[in-house]
Amino acid sequence: MGDAMETMPMTMIQALRSAMDVMLERDPNVVIFGEDVGYFGGVFRCTEGLQKKYGRSRVFDAPISESGIVGAAVGMGAYGLRPVAEIQFADYFYPATDQIVSEAARLRYRSAGEFTAPITIRMPCGGGIYGGQTHSQSPEAFFTHVCGLRTVMPSNPYDAKGLLIASIENDDPVIFLEPKRLYNGPFDGHHDRPVTPWSKHSLGEVPEGYYTVALESAAVYRPGNELTVLTYGTMVHVSEAAAQESGIDAEIIDLRSLWPLDLDTIVNSVKKTGHCVVVHEATRTSGFGAELVALVQEHCLYHLEAPIVRVAGWDTPYPHAQEWAYFPGPTRVAEGFKRALEKQ
């Protein structure tokens, strides 16, 4: 962490922009590029004003070619730059799979440490914005399966800035997933209510200067004693709403870094509560929740008082017309809490 400094209210968009601003100023090897990130400032305006401030050689637009964007980033990283590449929506990373998996993730290993790929690939992910099947996916499990990649997903502006700075400084390739429904406020799953702004949330207060949030560090987002909730991204806030509305004293663990993860924080919480619920928005089958269930079973079996419960998206494409039937809202999450507390 950095020294104490002035804070100001920021949305997640502003916090991410601040992180890139800080790193562009601190390190001349940092470059930002992707589709529309330069003059236009990004489709979500995360890079707005950075090209004007740092010039077109530091912040620039790329062709509509995800394989080209990541391939170029790998080459830049191998020769000393620290590129931050944006994939405009996480749904569009698939053309770059070979560059991410076969090149970025393997470069250090295949070169016996002679080269690294210190690249950060930013991707807006998740639903809740009526984006349909091609603008709503949560592909985190694809990346956690690949050795050599780090996978990060913040749930609030404070963590977003600190984690992004830590990712840019890291010598490993980092997949930095940004839940787009959280860009402007802490969404609790009640889509029919007004949006709560980050300015009304304590984690919307963000230091203006340099600081980091350690990768591989989970946060106890909400202390509790009845059950442990393992979650990340938007589902942190949905799980909090479920706990409040159900009256269940849930301890919510915000993983933040999905892989590598903070196993100690997970194990300590489950051993304390004896019950565990895993919550994520992504498809259930072979989702990252399955890995979490396996880890809890391996490390906490004799402390569990009931089977682990998963609450997740359905095994279908993300439906546009039935968005809120797919999205694991607070009612469905609370039902999962109650199942986990039933005596078997």
N, C-alpha and C positions, 0 to 999 in steps of 0.2 A: 504493500500500500504506500501511497505517497504521503507527504506531510499534510497537516490540516490546511484547508484552503476554503475559499469562498464557494458556496453552492448557489445554484439557481434552479427553479423549476424547469424541467425539460420533459418533452415527450420522448418516446424511444427513438423516433426519427432524429430529433435534435441531439440526443445522447450519442447515437451512432455517428452522426456528422461531426460532433465534437471530438470523438475518439479519432476519427480520420484526420481532422484538422490538427490535433495535437501531434499525431505521428508524422504527418507531412512536414510539420515545422521542426520536429526533433531530429528526424532522420532523412537525409537527402536521398537515401536509397528506396524510400517508400514511394510507390506509384499506385494510382487508383485508375482502374479502367473497366469498361463493360459497355453494354448497349445503353446508349442515351445518358450515361452518367456524367458527361462533360457539360456542354452548353446547357442542356435541358435540366440537369441536376438529378437525374434518375426518375423512374416512373413513380416512386413514392417520395421523391425530393430528398433522399438521404444524403446526396452529394451536392446539394444546391449551394452555389457560391464558391465551391472549392476550386473549380477551374479558373474562375476569375481571379482568385487570390494567389494560386500557385502556378498557373500557366498550363498550356496545353501539352507540355512534355511531362507533367506530373499527374494530371487528371485529364483523361482523354476517352473519346468514344471508340468502340470497337465494332466491327461488322457483326451482323446477326449470324454468328457462328460460335456456338458454345464450345465446340471442340477446338476451334481456333483460339478462343479466349483463354481456355485453360492450358492449351498447348503452349501458347506464348508465355503464360505465367510461369510454367515449369522451366522454360528456357531462361526467363529473366531471373528466377530464383537461383538456378544453377550457377549463374554468373554474377551473383552478388546483390541483386535487387531484392526488395521485399514487396512484391506486388499484392494488392488487394483487388481481386477480380470479383465482379458482380455478375451472377446469373440472375436475370431479371425476375424470374419466378423459379422456385425449386423444381417445379414440374418440367422444366426444360433442361435439366442437367444431363438427361440421358444421352444426347449426342456426344457429350464429353466424358462418358464413362471410361473409355479406354485411356484417355489422358489422366483422369483422376486415379484410376485403379492401377493401371499398368505402368504409368510414368511417375506421377507425383508421389503416390504412396510407396513405391518401390525404389525410388532413386537412391536414397541413402544406402539401402541394403545391397542393391545390385552394383553400386560403385564402391563398396567396402568403405563407405564413409567419406569418399573423396568429394562427392557432391551432395547437397541437400536441396530440399524444395521448401524454403521458408515462405510459403504462399498462404494467403487467406482467401477462401472462396465464400463470399456472402450470398445467401439465398433466402429471399422471403418465402415462408412456407405456411401451410395450414389453411383452414377454411374460416367460415364465419363472415365472408364478405360477398357472398353470392357469386363466387368465381367459377362454379361448376367444376367438372372433372379435370380440366386442364389448368386450373389456377388455384387449386385448393389442397394439393397433396402434401403429405407429411412423410418424406422419404428417409427419415433419419436412420432406420434400420439397415438400409442399403450401405450406409457409410460406416456404421459401427461394426459391420461384418468384415471390413477391410483392414487388415493389419497395416500399420503405417500411417493411418489417418487419425486425426483427432476430430471429434464431433461435439459441437457446443451449441446450446440453445438457451438464451436468456429469457427471463420472464418479466423484466422490469427495466426501466432506463438506467438505474444505478449499475446494475450488473451488466447491462448491455455495453456500456462504455468501458467499464473495467475489464470485462472479458475480451472485448474486441482489441483493446490495446495489448493485453497479454497474448492474444492470438497473433497479432502482427509481429510481436517481438519473438515469438516462438520459432524455432528452427524446423519444426515439423509442419506439414501441410494441415491446415485446419479448415474443416467445413463448418461455417458459421451460419446457423439457421436462425432466421428472424421471424417469429410468429406475427404475420402481418396484421392480424386482428388486434394485436397489442400495441401497434405503432402509436396510437393516439390515446389509449386509455386501458385500464386493467379490466378487461372483459370477463364478466362472471358467468356467462352463458345465457343470461336473460336478454335475448335479442330484441324483445319487445319493450325494453326500458331505455331511457335516455343513456347515452354514453357518459361514463364517468371520466373526467379528464385526469391525466397524470398529476396535474397541479394540486389535486386533492388527496394524493397518495404520498406517504412518507418516502417511498422509493423513487418518486419523481423528483426528489431533491438531489441534484447531481453536482459534484465538484466541477468547477470550470476547467481546471488544469489536468495535469498528468496524474493518474493513479491506475492501479491494476487490481483485478479480482483474480485470485489464483485459479488457474486451470486445475481440474481434478478436485475441486472443492465444492461439495454440496452445502446447501443452507437449510437449517431448520426454519422453514418459513413460518410455521405455526406450531408452537409446542402443544403437546397433548399426551394423554395417558391411555385412551381406550384402544386406539389402533394407529398403525403407521400407514401413511399414504405416500407412495413413491410416484413422483410425477415431474413434469417439466413444462416450460412454455405456457401456453394459454391455460392448460389444465390446472396449473397451480391456483389460479384465481377461481376457476370453476369448482375445484375441490374445497377451497375456502368457503365459498357460498354454500356448498353441500353440507359442510360441517356446521355452519351457522344455522341453516334451515332445518337440519335434522336434529340438532342438539347433541350430536355425537362429538366427544372430545378427541378429535383426530389430530395426530401430529403429522403435519405436511412437510415432506422432504422435497425441496426443489433441487433436482440433480444438477442443473446448470451445465456441467460437463458430462455428457452422456458416456463418452469413452475417450480416454480412460476415465473411470468414475471413482467417487469417494466411497469405497466399500465400508470403511469404518463407521461413517455416519449412518449408513443404511442399517448395518448390523446392530449397532448400539440402540437404535430406535426400535427395531423389531424385537430385540431381546427385552426391551422395557415394556412394550405394549402387548406382545404375544399375538397380535393380529396384523394382517397386512393386506392392503388393497393397492393395486397398480393401475394407474389411470393414464391413458394417452389417447390422442385424437386419431392417430394413424390406424390403419386396418389391423384387426386383432390377430389374425393368423400370421405367425412368424414376425410379429411386430417386436419392437425393442422390449416391450413388457414381458415377452416370453423369456428373454435373457434375465430380466430382473427377478422373475419368479424362480428361475433356476438358481440364481445366486442366493436368494433368501432361503430356499430349501436346502442348499448345500451348507450354509453357514448358520442357520437359525432353526433347523428342524425341531430340535428338542425344546425350543422356546415357544413354538407356535401352538396355539390352542384351537385353531381351526384352519381349514384349507385357505390358501391365498386366493384372492378374488381379483379378476381382471375386468376393467371397464374400458372399452375402446370403441373405435369406429367399426362399422360393419364391414364384412368382406365383399364390398361392392365398390365400383367407381363412386367418386364423391358426387351425389346427385344434386342437381341445381334446384329442382322443384321441391325436393324433400330434404333440404339442407339441415333443418333442425331435427329431423328424425335420425339423421346420420350423426350429427354432432353430439358428443356425450355431454349433455347438459347437467345442471345440478341435481335434477330429479333422478336421473339414471345413475349418477355418481353416488347419491345418497342411498339409493337402493343397494348399490354394491357395498357400501359401508355396513348396512344392516345385515346383508348376507354374511359378511365376514365375521360379524359378532354373534351369529346364531350358533348355538351349541350343537355340535355334530353327534 
